């Protein structure tokens, strides 16, 4: 979430309680979010991104989201949405 990132970037200059109160986030919620790991969706996206990169590299960078989506369904037997594949392909990193 953007508000958590804003708090992270400014903890050296401002009080966490004040910064959390401004966007309507609890201080306890901020710290709880810092202590837990990535969500299940984030872990799944990371695994899917690696598979997408593999298919993209094997195509020598020529396949777009529709073809990668088809390969994931045909080769990897994954049931994943085309829009999700396109979103992950656009994501930097």
N, C-alpha and C positions, 0 to 999 in steps of 0.2 A: 504494500500500500504506500502511496506517496507520502501520507502524513507520517508514517513510521520512518521513512527514509529522511524526511525533513528533520525529525527529532534526532535521528542518528547523526546527521551532519552538524547539528548545532548544540550538542550536549556539552561541548567545551565552553560555550559562551553563555548558555541560558539554562535555567532550571528545568528539569524534565517534567516536573509537575505542571508548571506553567505552560510549557509547549504542548503537553498532552491535552490540557484543558481547552486550548484554543480550537482545535479541530473536533473536539468532543470525544476524545479518546481517553480512557482511564489510564492512569499511571501503571496500575497493575497489569492491564491488558498489554501495554507497551512492553513491559518486562517479560511477561509470559510469552509474547511473540518472539522475543529475542532468544529465549531459552529453548524453545522447541525447534526441531529440525524442519526440513522442507516438507510440505504437505504431500499427500499421496499423488495428487494431480501434478505437482511439480516434479516428483520422482518419475512418474509415467511420461511426462513431457520430455524429461532429460533422456530417458531410454529411447523414446520414439525419435527424438532428434538425432541420436547416434545412428539409428537405422536409416533415417532419411539421408544423413550425410553419406553413409555407405552406398546407398543406391545412387545418389547424385554423383559421387566420385566414380563409381563403375560406369556411369553414362558419360564420363569425361565432361561433366558440367552441362550437358545438353538437355537433360530432362527437367521439365517444370513440374509444378504441383500436380496436375492431372495425371501425368505418367507415373510419378513417384507414388501417388495414391493408388494407382492400379497395381504397381509392383508390390506395394505393401499388402494389398489384398490377395494377389495371386501367388507371390513367392513366400511371403511371411505369414500368410493366412491371418492377417490382422484386420479387425473390423474397426476402422477409424474414419472419421469424417474428412471429406476433401478440404473443407474450410480450416479444420484443425491442422492438416498437413501444410496448407498454404501459409497459415499464421506462423507455424514453427519454422518454415523455410524463410520467411521474412525477418524473423527474429535475429538480431545480430549475435555473433558469438560463434 
